[in-house]
Amino acid sequence: MTGPGRRWVLHLDMDAFYASVEQLTRPTLADRPVLVGGAGPRGVVAGASYQARVFGARSAMPMAQARRACPHATVLPPRFELYKALSAMVMTVLGEAAPVLEPVSLDEAFLEPPALAGASAAEVTAFGTALRAAVRERTGLPASVGAGSGKQLAKIASELAKPDGLRVVAREDERAVLDPLPVRSLWGIGPVSEAALHRLGVSTIGQFAAMDGREVGGVLGSAVGAELHRLARGIDDRPVAPRGAAKQVSAETTFETDLTTMTDVHAAVARMAEAAHRRLVASGRAARTVTVKARTADFATSSRSETTAFPSTDLGTLTAVAQRLARTAVGEGGIRLIGVSLSGLDDSPPPALFDAVASADGWTAVAAGSPAPVTDPVTEPPEAPHRPPAPAAPWRAGDDVAHAEHGHGWVQGAGHGRVTVRFETRASGPGAARTLSCDDPALSRADPMDSWLP
C-alpha cells in the first residue's frame, strides 16, 4: 500500500552498545565475549556482547552469575563518557535524517522521516540501509533498524533485525509478524500482565488481539487494557516527539560490603547527593524535594522525602537534608544500597535572597550569607570516628592509559607492582601487551575518547 496516508516509523537500536564500543576501541576483544559492568561481588552487567549472550549472560544480570555462565569473558568497567560521546554522534546522524527525533536511551531512538510518508516498503528499505551505513561510517558501530506503521511495530521489527540488521514490516505483513510473537513482546506487558493473560490461555499477541475488549479490560484494567489491545491489533498512532525534561535527577550505588555505621552511611549519602547535584546543575534547574532510598542486606527497601517551598541548587543544603533523611530511612542491619534523588524541579529558581537550610523540623529559610545553624547535640548525636576508605589500587583492569613510547592502551591487569597494558586503539588494530612497572614515569592516565579517534 502506498499513498499520502501511509505512515512509516523507524526505530534504531545500537547492537550491544556498551560491549560493541569496547570491542571497537579494543580490537583484541573483537569477536570475543565481553561483559561491561561492576566486577565486585555485587556488580551488575551493564552490557554483554553477543558472544557472551550465547552463554546466557545478559544485561541487568548479577555479574557473578554472568561470569559463571561465561567464565572466559573479559570483564570491563563502563566508560560512560565515551558511550555518551558516541551516542551523541549517532543522534546527530538520526537528526540529519529526520527533523523530529525521539531518543529512548543512549543507544536507541524513534524517527518518522517526512520523506517516507506514503513510501513503499522498498523505499523504506533503501532509507534504512543508508541510515545504518551512515551510523557505521560516523561511529564504526553496528546498528539495527526496524520500520513499521507505528512505534510499537518499529520497536519489534528492530528487535527481530538484530544483530546488525534491518527489518521493514509492510502493512500487509503485520499480522503475520505480530500474531506468533509472545504477548510479552508488546510494549507495556510485564510479568504480572503476562501471568494474568497466561491464566486465560493467552500466550501470543495474536491470541491477545482476538480477545473481546471487555474481557481485556477486566483482566488488565479499562484504560491500560484498551491501549495494549489496540497495540496488539496493530493500531498505534502515538506521535514521534522529543521527550520532555526529566522530572528528577538521581544517583544510587550498591556497596560491595554492607555499611554498618551512620558515618559510612552519611559519607555515601554525600557522594550520591553530589552526583545527583551535578546532574541538577547541568539541567539548569533547582530542586524542591530530596528523597533518600536505603536497602538493607535482606533487601528491605525504605525511602524518605522532604519538600520545601524554596527550590535550591546549593549542594551543602541538599546534602544536609539527605543525610538527615537517611537517619530515618536506614533500618536495622547492614545497608547494601543508598540512593539520593532530587525532584520538584524548577526551571526558574528565584533570586538567591534566601537559601533553604536543613533544620531539625524541616527546611528553614535564612538570609543568604548568614551563618549555618548550629547542630543540636540532642537531635544530632556524635558519631563514631570516621574510618578512611582503603586506598585505591593505582591501576585497574579497563583503565585507559598512555605511554610515552608505546602510545595509547588499556590495562589488562595489575598487581605486585606490575601492570600489564594492551597497547591498541580503534585505528591501530590488535596490539601487543606489555608488562611495566606500576610507577613507570612514562605511563599516565588517558582520555577514553583517544581509544576511538581514527
C-alpha positions as semicolon CSV with decimal commas, in nm:
position;residue;x (nm);y (nm);z (nm)
1;M;0,000;0,000;0,000
2;T;0,132;0,347;-0,088
3;G;-0,014;0,693;-0,078
4;P;-0,008;1,007;0,137
5;G;-0,178;0,837;0,432
6;R;0,084;0,563;0,474
7;R;0,290;0,627;0,785
8;W;0,638;0,491;0,847
9;V;0,810;0,500;1,187
10;L;1,168;0,380;1,226
11;H;1,340;0,254;1,540
12;L;1,720;0,240;1,551
13;D;1,888;0,035;1,821
14;M;2,264;0,013;1,861
15;D;2,364;-0,352;1,894
16;A;2,503;-0,445;2,239
17;F;2,610;-0,081;2,256
18;Y;2,847;-0,075;2,555
19;A;3,014;-0,404;2,463
20;S;3,035;-0,305;2,095
21;V;3,215;0,017;2,189
22;E;3,466;-0,184;2,391
23;Q;3,522;-0,428;2,105
24;L;3,565;-0,144;1,856
25;T;3,816;0,055;2,062
26;R;3,999;-0,252;2,195
27;P;4,039;-0,460;1,879
28;T;4,184;-0,764;2,058
29;L;3,832;-0,813;2,201
30;A;3,658;-0,817;1,862
31;D;3,454;-1,137;1,826
32;R;3,524;-1,230;2,189
33;P;3,279;-1,243;2,483
34;V;3,279;-0,912;2,673
35;L;3,090;-0,813;2,988
36;V;3,067;-0,446;3,088
37;G;2,977;-0,361;3,446
38;G;3,090;-0,383;3,805
39;A;3,336;-0,662;3,876
40;G;3,276;-0,672;4,253
41;P;3,064;-0,932;4,433
42;R;2,755;-0,713;4,388
43;G;2,836;-0,589;4,040
44;V;2,568;-0,590;3,772
45;V;2,609;-0,639;3,397
46;A;2,551;-0,312;3,211
47;G;2,619;-0,465;2,871
48;A;2,704;-0,802;2,720
49;S;2,842;-0,875;2,375
50;Y;2,657;-1,121;2,154
51;Q;2,946;-1,363;2,201
52;A;2,871;-1,360;2,576
53;R;2,494;-1,375;2,530
54;V;2,510;-1,715;2,363
55;F;2,626;-1,849;2,700
56;G;2,331;-1,693;2,882
57;A;2,489;-1,369;3,001
58;R;2,274;-1,057;2,961
59;S;2,227;-0,701;3,080
60;A;2,096;-0,644;3,435
61;M;2,219;-0,988;3,546
62;P;2,442;-1,006;3,855
63;M;2,800;-1,005;3,728
64;A;2,888;-1,310;3,937
65;Q;2,612;-1,509;3,766
66;A;2,720;-1,386;3,421
67;R;3,081;-1,484;3,490
68;R;2,974;-1,831;3,594
69;A;2,777;-1,862;3,270
70;C;3,066;-1,728;3,062
71;P;3,388;-1,770;3,262
72;H;3,612;-1,685;2,967
73;A;3,455;-1,340;2,913
74;T;3,661;-1,023;2,953
75;V;3,504;-0,805;3,224
76;L;3,549;-0,428;3,187
77;P;3,425;-0,128;3,386
78;P;3,189;0,101;3,191
79;R;3,328;0,413;3,024
80;F;3,014;0,624;3,023
81;E;3,174;0,942;2,894
82;L;3,288;0,756;2,583
83;Y;2,944;0,597;2,540
84;K;2,777;0,938;2,571
85;A;3,009;1,090;2,311
86;L;2,938;0,813;2,060
87;S;2,565;0,829;2,140
88;A;2,569;1,200;2,053
89;M;2,723;1,114;1,715
90;V;2,451;0,857;1,649
91;M;2,177;1,104;1,741
92;T;2,334;1,362;1,510
93;V;2,312;1,115;1,220
94;L;1,946;1,046;1,302
95;G;1,875;1,418;1,334
96;E;2,012;1,468;0,986
97;A;1,772;1,202;0,856
98;A;1,459;1,337;1,026
99;P;1,373;1,676;1,178
100;V;1,196;1,519;1,477
101;L;1,375;1,260;1,687
102;E;1,262;1,074;1,999
103;P;1,560;0,934;2,189
104;V;1,465;0,650;2,422
105;S;1,808;0,597;2,576
106;L;2,175;0,639;2,485
107;D;2,150;0,363;2,227
108;E;1,804;0,381;2,070
109;A;1,562;0,631;1,919
110;F;1,248;0,664;1,708
111;L;1,220;0,880;1,399
112;E;0,948;0,947;1,142
113;P;1,116;1,096;0,833
114;P;0,875;1,315;0,633
115;A;1,042;1,186;0,316
116;L;0,894;0,841;0,385
117;A;0,530;0,949;0,409
118;G;0,345;0,730;0,159
119;A;0,663;0,543;0,062
120;S;0,674;0,181;-0,045
121;A;0,841;-0,091;0,163
122;A;1,125;-0,099;-0,091
123;E;1,185;0,275;-0,049
124;V;1,186;0,240;0,331
125;T;1,433;-0,048;0,300
126;A;1,667;0,171;0,096
127;F;1,635;0,451;0,351
128;G;1,704;0,218;0,644
129;T;2,006;0,069;0,469
130;A;2,152;0,415;0,411
131;L;2,080;0,514;0,772
132;R;2,264;0,213;0,913
133;A;2,556;0,280;0,678
134;A;2,574;0,643;0,793
135;V;2,586;0,538;1,159
136;R;2,859;0,285;1,081
137;E;3,060;0,542;0,885
138;R;3,033;0,807;1,159
139;T;3,096;0,584;1,460
140;G;3,229;0,248;1,338
141;L;2,948;0,074;1,527
142;P;2,672;-0,165;1,415
143;A;2,304;-0,073;1,445
144;S;1,976;-0,248;1,377
145;V;1,675;-0,070;1,229
146;G;1,309;-0,166;1,229
147;A;1,028;0,008;1,040
148;G;0,653;-0,020;1,059
149;S;0,328;0,172;1,079
150;G;0,384;0,282;1,441
151;K;0,634;0,291;1,726
152;Q;0,534;-0,050;1,863
153;L;0,583;-0,227;1,533
154;A;0,909;-0,043;1,461
155;K;1,046;-0,145;1,800
156;I;0,950;-0,510;1,746
157;A;1,095;-0,501;1,395
158;S;1,433;-0,371;1,516
159;E;1,442;-0,649;1,774
160;L;1,374;-0,904;1,500
161;A;1,650;-0,746;1,288
162;K;1,925;-0,795;1,547
163;P;2,212;-0,819;1,530
164;D;2,324;-0,562;1,274
165;G;2,020;-0,595;1,051
166;L;1,715;-0,427;0,900
167;R;1,351;-0,536;0,912
168;V;1,073;-0,349;0,735
169;V;0,719;-0,468;0,813
170;A;0,475;-0,372;0,539
171;R;0,111;-0,317;0,629
172;E;0,000;-0,640;0,464
173;D;0,257;-0,838;0,667
174;E;0,176;-0,701;1,011
175;R;-0,045;-0,983;1,132
176;A;0,194;-1,249;1,010
177;V;0,473;-1,081;1,209
178;L;0,279;-0,993;1,526
179;D;0,049;-1,290;1,580
180;P;0,308;-1,562;1,662
181;L;0,512;-1,344;1,900
182;P;0,490;-1,393;2,278
183;V;0,249;-1,149;2,436
184;R;0,541;-1,019;2,645
185;S;0,685;-0,870;2,326
186;L;0,425;-0,593;2,348
187;W;0,545;-0,268;2,498
188;G;0,371;-0,244;2,837
189;I;0,317;-0,613;2,903
190;G;0,523;-0,701;3,210
191;P;0,547;-1,022;3,412
192;V;0,226;-0,953;3,608
193;S;0,015;-0,883;3,298
194;E;0,175;-1,177;3,120
195;A;0,085;-1,411;3,406
196;A;-0,274;-1,282;3,411
197;L;-0,312;-1,347;3,038
198;H;-0,148;-1,689;3,063
199;R;-0,409;-1,790;3,319
200;L;-0,665;-1,730;3,044
201;G;-0,467;-1,937;2,797
202;V;-0,344;-1,629;2,609
203;S;0,027;-1,653;2,529
204;T;0,070;-1,485;2,190
205;I;-0,005;-1,139;2,053
206;G;-0,247;-1,293;1,804
207;Q;-0,449;-1,456;2,083
208;F;-0,448;-1,131;2,277
209;A;-0,565;-0,933;1,973
210;A;-0,855;-1,177;1,928
211;M;-0,984;-1,124;2,283
212;D;-1,304;-0,931;2,348
213;G;-1,228;-0,577;2,461
214;R;-1,443;-0,607;2,773
215;E;-1,257;-0,919;2,880
216;V;-0,925;-0,740;2,831
217;G;-1,047;-0,452;3,049
218;G;-1,149;-0,693;3,321
219;V;-0,803;-0,851;3,329
220;L;-0,573;-0,554;3,270
221;G;-0,789;-0,256;3,358
222;S;-1,000;-0,048;3,126
223;A;-0,754;0,226;3,029
224;V;-0,429;0,025;3,015
225;G;-0,602;-0,282;2,873
226;A;-0,766;-0,085;2,592
227;E;-0,435;0,071;2,488
228;L;-0,249;-0,260;2,491
229;H;-0,531;-0,425;2,298
230;R;-0,503;-0,154;2,031
231;L;-0,129;-0,214;2,001
232;A;-0,184;-0,590;1,969
233;R;-0,418;-0,521;1,676
234;G;-0,156;-0,302;1,507
235;I;-0,325;0,030;1,588
236;D;-0,058;0,273;1,704
237;D;-0,098;0,643;1,633
238;R;0,135;0,767;1,906
239;P;0,344;1,054;1,770
240;V;0,721;1,054;1,745
241;A;0,815;1,353;1,960
242;P;1,110;1,475;2,166
243;R;1,089;1,357;2,525
244;G;1,016;1,613;2,794
245;A;1,269;1,714;3,053
246;A;1,334;1,461;3,326
247;K;1,116;1,502;3,634
248;Q;1,401;1,413;3,867
249;V;1,774;1,356;3,882
250;S;1,920;1,083;4,095
251;A;2,218;0,867;4,180
252;E;2,248;0,540;4,368
253;T;2,506;0,274;4,434
254;T;2,524;-0,081;4,566
255;F;2,814;-0,148;4,801
256;E;3,045;-0,444;4,782
257;T;3,027;-0,477;5,161
258;D;2,735;-0,362;5,375
259;L;2,760;-0,027;5,554
260;T;2,725;-0,074;5,929
261;T;2,777;0,275;6,077
262;M;2,597;0,604;6,026
263;T;2,934;0,762;5,950
264;D;2,967;0,540;5,645
265;V;2,601;0,596;5,552
266;H;2,642;0,974;5,571
267;A;2,957;0,959;5,360
268;A;2,776;0,751;5,098
269;V;2,475;0,985;5,101
270;A;2,708;1,281;5,048
271;R;2,863;1,114;4,744
272;M;2,523;1,031;4,595
273;A;2,394;1,382;4,665
274;E;2,698;1,527;4,489
275;A;2,643;1,305;4,184
276;A;2,273;1,398;4,167
277;H;2,365;1,764;4,219
278;R;2,595;1,758;3,915
279;R;2,303;1,645;3,701
280;L;2,080;1,908;3,860
281;V;2,326;2,186;3,777
282;A;2,375;2,053;3,424
283;S;1,998;2,069;3,371
284;G;1,988;2,435;3,475
285;R;1,719;2,372;3,734
286;A;1,671;2,378;4,112
287;A;1,512;2,113;4,335
288;R;1,235;2,137;4,593
289;T;1,229;1,773;4,703
290;V;1,503;1,545;4,832
291;T;1,444;1,170;4,857
292;V;1,674;0,913;5,014
293;K;1,639;0,541;4,946
294;A;1,810;0,273;5,153
295;R;1,813;-0,104;5,103
296;T;1,924;-0,338;5,377
297;A;2,120;-0,662;5,348
298;D;1,793;-0,860;5,347
299;F;1,662;-0,644;5,055
300;A;1,410;-0,447;5,261
301;T;1,382;-0,103;5,098
302;S;1,266;0,220;5,259
303;S;1,265;0,581;5,147
304;R;1,210;0,922;5,299
305;S;1,131;1,250;5,121
306;E;1,109;1,614;5,216
307;T;0,978;1,909;5,016
308;T;1,031;2,280;5,069
309;A;0,868;2,587;4,922
310;F;1,212;2,714;4,822
311;P;1,389;2,540;4,532
312;S;1,762;2,509;4,588
313;T;2,078;2,439;4,394
314;D;2,304;2,456;4,697
315;L;2,498;2,131;4,739
316;G;2,552;2,180;5,112
317;T;2,182;2,234;5,172
318;L;2,071;1,936;4,966
319;T;2,334;1,711;5,124
320;A;2,235;1,813;5,477
321;V;1,871;1,730;5,409
322;A;1,962;1,396;5,252
323;Q;2,183;1,299;5,545
324;R;1,911;1,386;5,794
325;L;1,656;1,184;5,598
326;A;1,897;0,890;5,591
327;R;1,879;0,859;5,969
328;T;1,513;0,761;5,947
329;A;1,536;0,572;5,617
330;V;1,808;0,336;5,741
331;G;1,671;0,029;5,918
332;E;1,833;-0,240;6,126
333;G;2,126;-0,434;5,984
334;G;2,380;-0,352;5,718
335;I;2,299;-0,123;5,425
336;R;2,368;-0,258;5,074
337;L;2,230;0,030;4,865
338;I;2,193;0,406;4,905
339;G;2,021;0,638;4,657
340;V;1,952;1,012;4,652
341;S;1,708;1,178;4,411
342;L;1,621;1,544;4,360
343;S;1,278;1,628;4,222
344;G;1,018;1,902;4,217
345;L;1,249;2,064;3,964
346;D;1,207;2,434;3,893
347;D;1,327;2,581;3,563
348;S;1,335;2,936;3,703
349;P;1,480;2,941;4,054
350;P;1,401;3,261;4,247
351;P;1,684;3,506;4,321
352;A;1,912;3,377;4,594
353;L;1,791;3,621;4,860
354;F;1,726;3,326;5,086
355;D;1,880;2,982;5,097
356;A;1,687;2,678;5,216
357;V;1,876;2,525;5,509
358;A;1,804;2,195;5,682
359;S;1,678;2,223;6,035
360;A;1,558;1,966;6,285
361;D;1,198;2,030;6,184
362;G;1,245;2,075;5,811
363;W;1,388;2,331;5,574
364;T;1,419;2,684;5,710
365;A;1,474;2,998;5,504
366;V;1,771;3,203;5,623
367;A;1,923;3,512;5,473
368;A;2,196;3,445;5,223
369;G;2,535;3,484;5,389
370;S;2,405;3,409;5,739
371;P;2,596;3,152;5,941
372;A;2,464;2,798;5,922
373;P;2,251;2,685;6,215
374;V;2,438;2,520;6,498
375;T;2,379;2,146;6,526
376;D;2,164;2,047;6,821
377;P;2,357;1,781;7,018
378;V;2,030;1,622;7,129
379;T;1,896;1,562;6,778
380;E;2,241;1,520;6,621
381;P;2,431;1,269;6,839
382;P;2,806;1,244;6,783
383;E;2,907;0,962;6,553
384;A;3,187;0,712;6,563
385;P;3,525;0,830;6,430
386;H;3,545;0,821;6,052
387;R;3,730;0,522;5,909
388;P;3,908;0,629;5,589
389;P;3,848;0,400;5,292
390;A;4,123;0,168;5,183
391;P;4,350;0,331;4,923
392;A;4,254;0,252;4,566
393;A;4,491;0,049;4,354
394;P;4,686;0,272;4,112
395;W;4,560;0,081;3,808
396;R;4,252;-0,132;3,748
397;A;4,156;-0,354;3,459
398;G;4,000;-0,146;3,183
399;D;4,174;0,183;3,261
400;D;4,280;0,391;2,962
401;V;4,649;0,478;2,972
402;A;4,909;0,647;2,758
403;H;5,278;0,565;2,736
404;A;5,541;0,798;2,603
405;E;5,689;0,524;2,384
406;H;5,407;0,276;2,318
407;G;5,108;0,513;2,279
408;H;4,751;0,455;2,394
409;G;4,647;0,133;2,566
410;W;4,424;-0,026;2,826
411;V;4,505;-0,209;3,146
412;Q;4,451;-0,583;3,135
413;G;4,564;-0,646;3,492
414;A;4,781;-0,516;3,773
415;G;4,942;-0,645;4,091
416;H;5,268;-0,690;4,280
417;G;5,395;-0,358;4,149
418;R;5,346;-0,451;3,783
419;V;5,079;-0,356;3,530
420;T;5,001;-0,530;3,201
421;V;4,884;-0,297;2,926
422;R;4,750;-0,387;2,582
423;F;4,859;-0,103;2,352
424;E;4,591;-0,064;2,085
425;T;4,315;0,164;1,962
426;R;4,038;0,150;1,707
427;A;4,282;0,278;1,444
428;S;4,576;0,055;1,531
429;G;4,408;-0,284;1,519
430;P;4,504;-0,558;1,767
431;G;4,812;-0,454;1,964
432;A;5,084;-0,604;2,178
433;A;5,059;-0,650;2,555
434;R;5,347;-0,526;2,767
435;T;5,413;-0,561;3,139
436;L;5,553;-0,249;3,302
437;S;5,631;-0,119;3,647
438;C;5,326;0,042;3,809
439;D;5,530;0,354;3,876
440;D;5,675;0,378;3,525
441;P;5,713;0,758;3,479
442;A;5,625;0,725;3,109
443;L;5,282;0,577;3,197
444;S;4,985;0,807;3,263
445;R;4,608;0,804;3,256
446;A;4,443;0,886;2,925
447;D;4,115;1,012;2,784
448;P;3,896;0,713;2,681
449;M;3,800;0,905;2,367
450;D;4,159;0,864;2,246
451;S;4,088;0,491;2,203
452;W;3,815;0,573;1,947
453;L;3,974;0,851;1,745
454;P;4,053;0,729;1,393
